[in-house]
């Protein structure tokens, strides 16, 4: 067995590591020409780069992690530049809502509607005592319509 001597002044090199083939998501590429299709491809590439970076973290290879992070950050910057340079895309982004805001407002709306519906049995018995069937139906329908009206008129919104 022959031993090779290593130069003590030469830096140590790490062997290349392959990414684990675990959570790889298959994304299809849009082959259409044009800016919108190019931005879709860029978005797909950014998603794949973020997944590659996440997988590289599991390897513990600092060189691989640094390369994958740089690739991902470069794609993010390209995407930011392409989206901010196009007024139509910038306008569309300005018209979109944050998911957290939509979830919060939907939760408030559902909670207010639930409270309004739960208050019907407490508020109506005294009005319904001794009433005939038609009056009971009209009173119940009016109470439900008032609860639904809160959703339509946005009375459920909390004023800051």
Beta strands, then each sheet from edge to edge (+ up, - down):
end
